Amino acid sequence: MEFTGHNGGPELDAPLAWRTHAWRRAREALVPVLPVEVVRLRVRRAQELGLDYRTYAGVRASTGRDVIGFLFSSNALRALRAGETLPEDRRLRLGAIIGADRTALVQPPLSPVVAARDWPVEAAVAAPGALLGWPAMRDRVRDILRMRGLPPDGVLVIGETALEREWAEAGRTAGFLSGDRYFGSAAGG
């Protein structure tokens, strides 16, 4: 097998089948083989977090750390109007999370005080405003994480809108999942 180029890949003029084979072998050499017990522990941890294993493993691989917290938007929780309770499926899934911080990012007209009191979360705070510029949004997300004592790359943002996806990017969190994907995943029911 002959490799060329700065990254040790196959020759670019080699047939496609050969290049595919060479890249597959190189990729397999990079991926560590985890002991079965480690995989079992990670599957269990994914279940504790309410994540499917593939998502959890992807976060671990990309950040190098465990998921230790969530920022849930009130949109993802389907909390849209003052005085309404959380849908039962969302409430149960939130309450079932083990070993991770659950912080709600509450948008008007909802009250963070009411959310902190009535929802199964450790904290509820006002969400970054829709009209904030990127630097102010970044600072707000980082302030929330700092207040909760959470490293950004250990936290997933669960949201619904493009703005909420930007919270994850601005805060350099471990990633973003839609509420439908999180609450609809097989891990949680």
PyMOL CGO cylinders between C-alpha atoms (Angstrom):
from pymol import cmd
from pymol.cgo import CYLINDER

trace = [
    CYLINDER, 0.00, 0.00, 0.00, 1.56, 3.27, -1.05, 0.3, 1, 1, 1, 1, 1, 1,
    CYLINDER, 1.56, 3.27, -1.05, 0.49, 6.54, 0.52, 0.3, 1, 1, 1, 1, 1, 1,
    CYLINDER, 0.49, 6.54, 0.52, 1.31, 10.03, -0.61, 0.3, 1, 1, 1, 1, 1, 1,
    CYLINDER, 1.31, 10.03, -0.61, 0.52, 13.54, 0.43, 0.3, 1, 1, 1, 1, 1, 1,
    CYLINDER, 0.52, 13.54, 0.43, 0.90, 15.35, 3.72, 0.3, 1, 1, 1, 1, 1, 1,
    CYLINDER, 0.90, 15.35, 3.72, -1.80, 13.30, 5.42, 0.3, 1, 1, 1, 1, 1, 1,
    CYLINDER, -1.80, 13.30, 5.42, -0.57, 9.88, 4.31, 0.3, 1, 1, 1, 1, 1, 1,
    CYLINDER, -0.57, 9.88, 4.31, -3.66, 9.17, 2.20, 0.3, 1, 1, 1, 1, 1, 1,
    CYLINDER, -3.66, 9.17, 2.20, -3.75, 7.02, -0.92, 0.3, 1, 1, 1, 1, 1, 1,
    CYLINDER, -3.75, 7.02, -0.92, -2.59, 8.29, -4.28, 0.3, 1, 1, 1, 1, 1, 1,
    CYLINDER, -2.59, 8.29, -4.28, -5.26, 10.50, -5.78, 0.3, 1, 1, 1, 1, 1, 1,
    CYLINDER, -5.26, 10.50, -5.78, -4.94, 8.94, -9.22, 0.3, 1, 1, 1, 1, 1, 1,
    CYLINDER, -4.94, 8.94, -9.22, -5.43, 5.40, -7.85, 0.3, 1, 1, 1, 1, 1, 1,
    CYLINDER, -5.43, 5.40, -7.85, -8.72, 3.65, -8.71, 0.3, 1, 1, 1, 1, 1, 1,
    CYLINDER, -8.72, 3.65, -8.71, -11.71, 4.61, -6.55, 0.3, 1, 1, 1, 1, 1, 1,
    CYLINDER, -11.71, 4.61, -6.55, -12.05, 1.12, -5.06, 0.3, 1, 1, 1, 1, 1, 1,
    CYLINDER, -12.05, 1.12, -5.06, -8.42, 1.19, -3.92, 0.3, 1, 1, 1, 1, 1, 1,
    CYLINDER, -8.42, 1.19, -3.92, -8.73, 4.69, -2.44, 0.3, 1, 1, 1, 1, 1, 1,
    CYLINDER, -8.73, 4.69, -2.44, -11.91, 3.67, -0.61, 0.3, 1, 1, 1, 1, 1, 1,
    CYLINDER, -11.91, 3.67, -0.61, -10.20, 0.57, 0.79, 0.3, 1, 1, 1, 1, 1, 1,
    CYLINDER, -10.20, 0.57, 0.79, -7.11, 2.55, 1.84, 0.3, 1, 1, 1, 1, 1, 1,
    CYLINDER, -7.11, 2.55, 1.84, -9.15, 5.26, 3.57, 0.3, 1, 1, 1, 1, 1, 1,
    CYLINDER, -9.15, 5.26, 3.57, -11.28, 2.66, 5.36, 0.3, 1, 1, 1, 1, 1, 1,
    CYLINDER, -11.28, 2.66, 5.36, -8.17, 0.90, 6.69, 0.3, 1, 1, 1, 1, 1, 1,
    CYLINDER, -8.17, 0.90, 6.69, -6.63, 4.21, 7.78, 0.3, 1, 1, 1, 1, 1, 1,
    CYLINDER, -6.63, 4.21, 7.78, -9.86, 5.18, 9.55, 0.3, 1, 1, 1, 1, 1, 1,
    CYLINDER, -9.86, 5.18, 9.55, -10.09, 1.81, 11.33, 0.3, 1, 1, 1, 1, 1, 1,
    CYLINDER, -10.09, 1.81, 11.33, -6.52, 2.25, 12.55, 0.3, 1, 1, 1, 1, 1, 1,
    CYLINDER, -6.52, 2.25, 12.55, -7.48, 5.60, 14.11, 0.3, 1, 1, 1, 1, 1, 1,
    CYLINDER, -7.48, 5.60, 14.11, -10.60, 4.40, 15.90, 0.3, 1, 1, 1, 1, 1, 1,
    CYLINDER, -10.60, 4.40, 15.90, -9.71, 2.75, 19.18, 0.3, 1, 1, 1, 1, 1, 1,
    CYLINDER, -9.71, 2.75, 19.18, -11.25, -0.56, 20.03, 0.3, 1, 1, 1, 1, 1, 1,
    CYLINDER, -11.25, -0.56, 20.03, -13.05, -0.06, 23.32, 0.3, 1, 1, 1, 1, 1, 1,
    CYLINDER, -13.05, -0.06, 23.32, -13.34, -2.90, 25.80, 0.3, 1, 1, 1, 1, 1, 1,
    CYLINDER, -13.34, -2.90, 25.80, -16.87, -4.29, 26.05, 0.3, 1, 1, 1, 1, 1, 1,
    CYLINDER, -16.87, -4.29, 26.05, -17.24, -3.09, 29.64, 0.3, 1, 1, 1, 1, 1, 1,
    CYLINDER, -17.24, -3.09, 29.64, -16.42, 0.50, 28.61, 0.3, 1, 1, 1, 1, 1, 1,
    CYLINDER, -16.42, 0.50, 28.61, -19.04, 0.32, 25.88, 0.3, 1, 1, 1, 1, 1, 1,
    CYLINDER, -19.04, 0.32, 25.88, -21.58, -1.01, 28.40, 0.3, 1, 1, 1, 1, 1, 1,
    CYLINDER, -21.58, -1.01, 28.40, -20.80, 1.83, 30.80, 0.3, 1, 1, 1, 1, 1, 1,
    CYLINDER, -20.80, 1.83, 30.80, -21.23, 4.38, 28.02, 0.3, 1, 1, 1, 1, 1, 1,
    CYLINDER, -21.23, 4.38, 28.02, -24.52, 2.84, 26.88, 0.3, 1, 1, 1, 1, 1, 1,
    CYLINDER, -24.52, 2.84, 26.88, -25.77, 3.06, 30.47, 0.3, 1, 1, 1, 1, 1, 1,
    CYLINDER, -25.77, 3.06, 30.47, -24.58, 6.67, 30.75, 0.3, 1, 1, 1, 1, 1, 1,
    CYLINDER, -24.58, 6.67, 30.75, -26.35, 7.58, 27.50, 0.3, 1, 1, 1, 1, 1, 1,
    CYLINDER, -26.35, 7.58, 27.50, -29.55, 6.10, 28.95, 0.3, 1, 1, 1, 1, 1, 1,
    CYLINDER, -29.55, 6.10, 28.95, -29.12, 8.08, 32.18, 0.3, 1, 1, 1, 1, 1, 1,
    CYLINDER, -29.12, 8.08, 32.18, -28.90, 11.25, 30.10, 0.3, 1, 1, 1, 1, 1, 1,
    CYLINDER, -28.90, 11.25, 30.10, -31.87, 10.36, 27.91, 0.3, 1, 1, 1, 1, 1, 1,
    CYLINDER, -31.87, 10.36, 27.91, -29.66, 10.26, 24.81, 0.3, 1, 1, 1, 1, 1, 1,
    CYLINDER, -29.66, 10.26, 24.81, -29.39, 7.57, 22.19, 0.3, 1, 1, 1, 1, 1, 1,
    CYLINDER, -29.39, 7.57, 22.19, -25.96, 5.92, 22.24, 0.3, 1, 1, 1, 1, 1, 1,
    CYLINDER, -25.96, 5.92, 22.24, -24.92, 7.22, 18.83, 0.3, 1, 1, 1, 1, 1, 1,
    CYLINDER, -24.92, 7.22, 18.83, -25.48, 10.84, 19.88, 0.3, 1, 1, 1, 1, 1, 1,
    CYLINDER, -25.48, 10.84, 19.88, -23.73, 10.34, 23.20, 0.3, 1, 1, 1, 1, 1, 1,
    CYLINDER, -23.73, 10.34, 23.20, -20.75, 8.59, 21.57, 0.3, 1, 1, 1, 1, 1, 1,
    CYLINDER, -20.75, 8.59, 21.57, -20.51, 11.38, 19.00, 0.3, 1, 1, 1, 1, 1, 1,
    CYLINDER, -20.51, 11.38, 19.00, -20.35, 14.04, 21.71, 0.3, 1, 1, 1, 1, 1, 1,
    CYLINDER, -20.35, 14.04, 21.71, -17.72, 12.02, 23.62, 0.3, 1, 1, 1, 1, 1, 1,
    CYLINDER, -17.72, 12.02, 23.62, -15.66, 11.59, 20.46, 0.3, 1, 1, 1, 1, 1, 1,
    CYLINDER, -15.66, 11.59, 20.46, -15.84, 15.24, 19.42, 0.3, 1, 1, 1, 1, 1, 1,
    CYLINDER, -15.84, 15.24, 19.42, -15.31, 16.85, 22.83, 0.3, 1, 1, 1, 1, 1, 1,
    CYLINDER, -15.31, 16.85, 22.83, -13.38, 14.20, 24.73, 0.3, 1, 1, 1, 1, 1, 1,
    CYLINDER, -13.38, 14.20, 24.73, -15.64, 14.56, 27.75, 0.3, 1, 1, 1, 1, 1, 1,
    CYLINDER, -15.64, 14.56, 27.75, -18.88, 13.38, 29.28, 0.3, 1, 1, 1, 1, 1, 1,
    CYLINDER, -18.88, 13.38, 29.28, -22.13, 15.32, 28.97, 0.3, 1, 1, 1, 1, 1, 1,
    CYLINDER, -22.13, 15.32, 28.97, -22.65, 16.89, 32.38, 0.3, 1, 1, 1, 1, 1, 1,
    CYLINDER, -22.65, 16.89, 32.38, -25.36, 19.41, 31.64, 0.3, 1, 1, 1, 1, 1, 1,
    CYLINDER, -25.36, 19.41, 31.64, -28.19, 20.52, 29.41, 0.3, 1, 1, 1, 1, 1, 1,
    CYLINDER, -28.19, 20.52, 29.41, -29.58, 23.91, 28.49, 0.3, 1, 1, 1, 1, 1, 1,
    CYLINDER, -29.58, 23.91, 28.49, -33.25, 23.35, 27.58, 0.3, 1, 1, 1, 1, 1, 1,
    CYLINDER, -33.25, 23.35, 27.58, -35.06, 26.15, 25.77, 0.3, 1, 1, 1, 1, 1, 1,
    CYLINDER, -35.06, 26.15, 25.77, -38.63, 26.74, 26.85, 0.3, 1, 1, 1, 1, 1, 1,
    CYLINDER, -38.63, 26.74, 26.85, -39.56, 26.13, 23.19, 0.3, 1, 1, 1, 1, 1, 1,
    CYLINDER, -39.56, 26.13, 23.19, -38.04, 22.64, 23.28, 0.3, 1, 1, 1, 1, 1, 1,
    CYLINDER, -38.04, 22.64, 23.28, -39.94, 21.98, 26.49, 0.3, 1, 1, 1, 1, 1, 1,
    CYLINDER, -39.94, 21.98, 26.49, -43.15, 23.08, 24.74, 0.3, 1, 1, 1, 1, 1, 1,
    CYLINDER, -43.15, 23.08, 24.74, -43.70, 25.74, 27.39, 0.3, 1, 1, 1, 1, 1, 1,
    CYLINDER, -43.70, 25.74, 27.39, -45.12, 28.61, 25.40, 0.3, 1, 1, 1, 1, 1, 1,
    CYLINDER, -45.12, 28.61, 25.40, -47.70, 30.42, 27.50, 0.3, 1, 1, 1, 1, 1, 1,
    CYLINDER, -47.70, 30.42, 27.50, -47.64, 31.68, 31.04, 0.3, 1, 1, 1, 1, 1, 1,
    CYLINDER, -47.64, 31.68, 31.04, -49.69, 29.54, 33.39, 0.3, 1, 1, 1, 1, 1, 1,
    CYLINDER, -49.69, 29.54, 33.39, -49.49, 26.36, 31.31, 0.3, 1, 1, 1, 1, 1, 1,
    CYLINDER, -49.49, 26.36, 31.31, -47.79, 23.29, 32.72, 0.3, 1, 1, 1, 1, 1, 1,
    CYLINDER, -47.79, 23.29, 32.72, -45.13, 21.32, 30.90, 0.3, 1, 1, 1, 1, 1, 1,
    CYLINDER, -45.13, 21.32, 30.90, -46.44, 18.51, 28.73, 0.3, 1, 1, 1, 1, 1, 1,
    CYLINDER, -46.44, 18.51, 28.73, -46.26, 15.27, 30.71, 0.3, 1, 1, 1, 1, 1, 1,
    CYLINDER, -46.26, 15.27, 30.71, -43.79, 13.58, 28.34, 0.3, 1, 1, 1, 1, 1, 1,
    CYLINDER, -43.79, 13.58, 28.34, -41.35, 16.50, 28.69, 0.3, 1, 1, 1, 1, 1, 1,
    CYLINDER, -41.35, 16.50, 28.69, -41.76, 16.62, 32.47, 0.3, 1, 1, 1, 1, 1, 1,
    CYLINDER, -41.76, 16.62, 32.47, -41.10, 12.88, 32.82, 0.3, 1, 1, 1, 1, 1, 1,
    CYLINDER, -41.10, 12.88, 32.82, -38.04, 12.95, 30.55, 0.3, 1, 1, 1, 1, 1, 1,
    CYLINDER, -38.04, 12.95, 30.55, -36.56, 15.92, 32.41, 0.3, 1, 1, 1, 1, 1, 1,
    CYLINDER, -36.56, 15.92, 32.41, -37.14, 14.25, 35.75, 0.3, 1, 1, 1, 1, 1, 1,
    CYLINDER, -37.14, 14.25, 35.75, -35.50, 11.01, 34.58, 0.3, 1, 1, 1, 1, 1, 1,
    CYLINDER, -35.50, 11.01, 34.58, -32.12, 12.58, 33.74, 0.3, 1, 1, 1, 1, 1, 1,
    CYLINDER, -32.12, 12.58, 33.74, -29.44, 11.26, 36.09, 0.3, 1, 1, 1, 1, 1, 1,
    CYLINDER, -29.44, 11.26, 36.09, -26.14, 12.93, 36.88, 0.3, 1, 1, 1, 1, 1, 1,
    CYLINDER, -26.14, 12.93, 36.88, -26.41, 16.03, 34.72, 0.3, 1, 1, 1, 1, 1, 1,
    CYLINDER, -26.41, 16.03, 34.72, -27.42, 19.62, 35.34, 0.3, 1, 1, 1, 1, 1, 1,
    CYLINDER, -27.42, 19.62, 35.34, -30.76, 20.66, 33.85, 0.3, 1, 1, 1, 1, 1, 1,
    CYLINDER, -30.76, 20.66, 33.85, -31.03, 24.39, 33.22, 0.3, 1, 1, 1, 1, 1, 1,
    CYLINDER, -31.03, 24.39, 33.22, -34.04, 25.93, 31.47, 0.3, 1, 1, 1, 1, 1, 1,
    CYLINDER, -34.04, 25.93, 31.47, -33.54, 28.96, 29.25, 0.3, 1, 1, 1, 1, 1, 1,
    CYLINDER, -33.54, 28.96, 29.25, -36.89, 30.67, 29.58, 0.3, 1, 1, 1, 1, 1, 1,
    CYLINDER, -36.89, 30.67, 29.58, -38.25, 33.05, 26.96, 0.3, 1, 1, 1, 1, 1, 1,
    CYLINDER, -38.25, 33.05, 26.96, -40.96, 35.67, 27.46, 0.3, 1, 1, 1, 1, 1, 1,
    CYLINDER, -40.96, 35.67, 27.46, -43.75, 35.69, 28.40, 0.3, 1, 1, 1, 1, 1, 1,
    CYLINDER, -43.75, 35.69, 28.40, -42.67, 32.89, 30.76, 0.3, 1, 1, 1, 1, 1, 1,
    CYLINDER, -42.67, 32.89, 30.76, -41.07, 33.62, 34.11, 0.3, 1, 1, 1, 1, 1, 1,
    CYLINDER, -41.07, 33.62, 34.11, -37.78, 31.97, 35.13, 0.3, 1, 1, 1, 1, 1, 1,
    CYLINDER, -37.78, 31.97, 35.13, -38.93, 32.15, 38.75, 0.3, 1, 1, 1, 1, 1, 1,
    CYLINDER, -38.93, 32.15, 38.75, -42.06, 30.12, 38.01, 0.3, 1, 1, 1, 1, 1, 1,
    CYLINDER, -42.06, 30.12, 38.01, -40.12, 27.68, 35.82, 0.3, 1, 1, 1, 1, 1, 1,
    CYLINDER, -40.12, 27.68, 35.82, -37.51, 27.12, 38.53, 0.3, 1, 1, 1, 1, 1, 1,
    CYLINDER, -37.51, 27.12, 38.53, -40.28, 26.40, 41.00, 0.3, 1, 1, 1, 1, 1, 1,
    CYLINDER, -40.28, 26.40, 41.00, -42.56, 24.24, 38.83, 0.3, 1, 1, 1, 1, 1, 1,
    CYLINDER, -42.56, 24.24, 38.83, -40.29, 22.40, 36.38, 0.3, 1, 1, 1, 1, 1, 1,
    CYLINDER, -40.29, 22.40, 36.38, -37.94, 19.48, 37.19, 0.3, 1, 1, 1, 1, 1, 1,
    CYLINDER, -37.94, 19.48, 37.19, -34.77, 21.54, 36.60, 0.3, 1, 1, 1, 1, 1, 1,
    CYLINDER, -34.77, 21.54, 36.60, -31.93, 22.69, 38.82, 0.3, 1, 1, 1, 1, 1, 1,
    CYLINDER, -31.93, 22.69, 38.82, -32.19, 26.26, 37.53, 0.3, 1, 1, 1, 1, 1, 1,
    CYLINDER, -32.19, 26.26, 37.53, -34.19, 28.46, 35.19, 0.3, 1, 1, 1, 1, 1, 1,
    CYLINDER, -34.19, 28.46, 35.19, -32.85, 31.70, 33.77, 0.3, 1, 1, 1, 1, 1, 1,
    CYLINDER, -32.85, 31.70, 33.77, -33.88, 34.24, 31.18, 0.3, 1, 1, 1, 1, 1, 1,
    CYLINDER, -33.88, 34.24, 31.18, -32.84, 33.08, 27.72, 0.3, 1, 1, 1, 1, 1, 1,
    CYLINDER, -32.84, 33.08, 27.72, -30.49, 35.22, 25.62, 0.3, 1, 1, 1, 1, 1, 1,
    CYLINDER, -30.49, 35.22, 25.62, -32.61, 37.84, 23.87, 0.3, 1, 1, 1, 1, 1, 1,
    CYLINDER, -32.61, 37.84, 23.87, -33.49, 37.54, 20.21, 0.3, 1, 1, 1, 1, 1, 1,
    CYLINDER, -33.49, 37.54, 20.21, -32.00, 40.93, 19.38, 0.3, 1, 1, 1, 1, 1, 1,
    CYLINDER, -32.00, 40.93, 19.38, -28.59, 40.35, 20.95, 0.3, 1, 1, 1, 1, 1, 1,
    CYLINDER, -28.59, 40.35, 20.95, -25.60, 40.55, 18.68, 0.3, 1, 1, 1, 1, 1, 1,
    CYLINDER, -25.60, 40.55, 18.68, -23.19, 37.62, 18.48, 0.3, 1, 1, 1, 1, 1, 1,
    CYLINDER, -23.19, 37.62, 18.48, -20.73, 38.90, 21.15, 0.3, 1, 1, 1, 1, 1, 1,
    CYLINDER, -20.73, 38.90, 21.15, -23.53, 39.68, 23.63, 0.3, 1, 1, 1, 1, 1, 1,
    CYLINDER, -23.53, 39.68, 23.63, -25.17, 36.29, 22.94, 0.3, 1, 1, 1, 1, 1, 1,
    CYLINDER, -25.17, 36.29, 22.94, -21.84, 34.54, 23.46, 0.3, 1, 1, 1, 1, 1, 1,
    CYLINDER, -21.84, 34.54, 23.46, -21.28, 36.39, 26.73, 0.3, 1, 1, 1, 1, 1, 1,
    CYLINDER, -21.28, 36.39, 26.73, -24.81, 35.62, 27.97, 0.3, 1, 1, 1, 1, 1, 1,
    CYLINDER, -24.81, 35.62, 27.97, -24.48, 31.88, 27.26, 0.3, 1, 1, 1, 1, 1, 1,
    CYLINDER, -24.48, 31.88, 27.26, -21.02, 31.78, 28.86, 0.3, 1, 1, 1, 1, 1, 1,
    CYLINDER, -21.02, 31.78, 28.86, -22.30, 33.67, 31.90, 0.3, 1, 1, 1, 1, 1, 1,
    CYLINDER, -22.30, 33.67, 31.90, -25.10, 31.13, 32.33, 0.3, 1, 1, 1, 1, 1, 1,
    CYLINDER, -25.10, 31.13, 32.33, -22.65, 28.24, 32.08, 0.3, 1, 1, 1, 1, 1, 1,
    CYLINDER, -22.65, 28.24, 32.08, -20.23, 29.92, 34.49, 0.3, 1, 1, 1, 1, 1, 1,
    CYLINDER, -20.23, 29.92, 34.49, -23.08, 30.57, 36.94, 0.3, 1, 1, 1, 1, 1, 1,
    CYLINDER, -23.08, 30.57, 36.94, -23.97, 26.86, 36.81, 0.3, 1, 1, 1, 1, 1, 1,
    CYLINDER, -23.97, 26.86, 36.81, -20.31, 25.80, 37.09, 0.3, 1, 1, 1, 1, 1, 1,
    CYLINDER, -20.31, 25.80, 37.09, -20.43, 23.97, 33.76, 0.3, 1, 1, 1, 1, 1, 1,
    CYLINDER, -20.43, 23.97, 33.76, -17.70, 23.73, 31.11, 0.3, 1, 1, 1, 1, 1, 1,
    CYLINDER, -17.70, 23.73, 31.11, -19.18, 24.62, 27.70, 0.3, 1, 1, 1, 1, 1, 1,
    CYLINDER, -19.18, 24.62, 27.70, -17.94, 21.45, 26.00, 0.3, 1, 1, 1, 1, 1, 1,
    CYLINDER, -17.94, 21.45, 26.00, -19.78, 19.31, 28.56, 0.3, 1, 1, 1, 1, 1, 1,
    CYLINDER, -19.78, 19.31, 28.56, -23.19, 20.84, 27.83, 0.3, 1, 1, 1, 1, 1, 1,
    CYLINDER, -23.19, 20.84, 27.83, -25.77, 20.17, 25.13, 0.3, 1, 1, 1, 1, 1, 1,
    CYLINDER, -25.77, 20.17, 25.13, -28.32, 22.78, 24.10, 0.3, 1, 1, 1, 1, 1, 1,
    CYLINDER, -28.32, 22.78, 24.10, -31.78, 21.34, 23.46, 0.3, 1, 1, 1, 1, 1, 1,
    CYLINDER, -31.78, 21.34, 23.46, -33.81, 23.80, 21.42, 0.3, 1, 1, 1, 1, 1, 1,
    CYLINDER, -33.81, 23.80, 21.42, -36.12, 24.31, 18.46, 0.3, 1, 1, 1, 1, 1, 1,
    CYLINDER, -36.12, 24.31, 18.46, -35.21, 27.44, 16.54, 0.3, 1, 1, 1, 1, 1, 1,
    CYLINDER, -35.21, 27.44, 16.54, -32.27, 28.71, 14.54, 0.3, 1, 1, 1, 1, 1, 1,
    CYLINDER, -32.27, 28.71, 14.54, -31.65, 31.30, 17.28, 0.3, 1, 1, 1, 1, 1, 1,
    CYLINDER, -31.65, 31.30, 17.28, -31.37, 28.53, 19.87, 0.3, 1, 1, 1, 1, 1, 1,
    CYLINDER, -31.37, 28.53, 19.87, -28.90, 26.68, 17.62, 0.3, 1, 1, 1, 1, 1, 1,
    CYLINDER, -28.90, 26.68, 17.62, -26.86, 29.89, 17.63, 0.3, 1, 1, 1, 1, 1, 1,
    CYLINDER, -26.86, 29.89, 17.63, -26.76, 29.77, 21.44, 0.3, 1, 1, 1, 1, 1, 1,
    CYLINDER, -26.76, 29.77, 21.44, -24.91, 26.48, 21.17, 0.3, 1, 1, 1, 1, 1, 1,
    CYLINDER, -24.91, 26.48, 21.17, -22.49, 27.86, 18.59, 0.3, 1, 1, 1, 1, 1, 1,
    CYLINDER, -22.49, 27.86, 18.59, -21.89, 31.14, 20.38, 0.3, 1, 1, 1, 1, 1, 1,
    CYLINDER, -21.89, 31.14, 20.38, -21.33, 29.42, 23.71, 0.3, 1, 1, 1, 1, 1, 1,
    CYLINDER, -21.33, 29.42, 23.71, -19.10, 26.76, 22.11, 0.3, 1, 1, 1, 1, 1, 1,
    CYLINDER, -19.10, 26.76, 22.11, -21.12, 24.05, 23.77, 0.3, 1, 1, 1, 1, 1, 1,
    CYLINDER, -21.12, 24.05, 23.77, -20.84, 20.34, 23.00, 0.3, 1, 1, 1, 1, 1, 1,
    CYLINDER, -20.84, 20.34, 23.00, -23.65, 20.66, 20.50, 0.3, 1, 1, 1, 1, 1, 1,
    CYLINDER, -23.65, 20.66, 20.50, -27.29, 21.22, 19.72, 0.3, 1, 1, 1, 1, 1, 1,
    CYLINDER, -27.29, 21.22, 19.72, -30.22, 18.81, 19.51, 0.3, 1, 1, 1, 1, 1, 1,
    CYLINDER, -30.22, 18.81, 19.51, -33.77, 19.65, 18.55, 0.3, 1, 1, 1, 1, 1, 1,
    CYLINDER, -33.77, 19.65, 18.55, -36.34, 19.09, 21.24, 0.3, 1, 1, 1, 1, 1, 1,
    CYLINDER, -36.34, 19.09, 21.24, -38.14, 16.63, 18.99, 0.3, 1, 1, 1, 1, 1, 1,
    CYLINDER, -38.14, 16.63, 18.99, -34.97, 14.61, 18.54, 0.3, 1, 1, 1, 1, 1, 1,
    CYLINDER, -34.97, 14.61, 18.54, -34.11, 14.62, 22.24, 0.3, 1, 1, 1, 1, 1, 1,
    CYLINDER, -34.11, 14.62, 22.24, -37.59, 13.96, 23.58, 0.3, 1, 1, 1, 1, 1, 1,
    CYLINDER, -37.59, 13.96, 23.58, -38.44, 11.56, 20.79, 0.3, 1, 1, 1, 1, 1, 1,
    CYLINDER, -38.44, 11.56, 20.79, -35.26, 9.46, 21.06, 0.3, 1, 1, 1, 1, 1, 1,
    CYLINDER, -35.26, 9.46, 21.06, -35.53, 5.78, 21.88, 0.3, 1, 1, 1, 1, 1, 1,
    CYLINDER, -35.53, 5.78, 21.88, -33.40, 6.24, 25.01, 0.3, 1, 1, 1, 1, 1, 1,
    CYLINDER, -33.40, 6.24, 25.01, -36.14, 8.07, 26.79, 0.3, 1, 1, 1, 1, 1, 1,
    CYLINDER, -36.14, 8.07, 26.79, -39.14, 6.03, 25.93, 0.3, 1, 1, 1, 1, 1, 1,
]
cmd.load_cgo(trace, "trace")
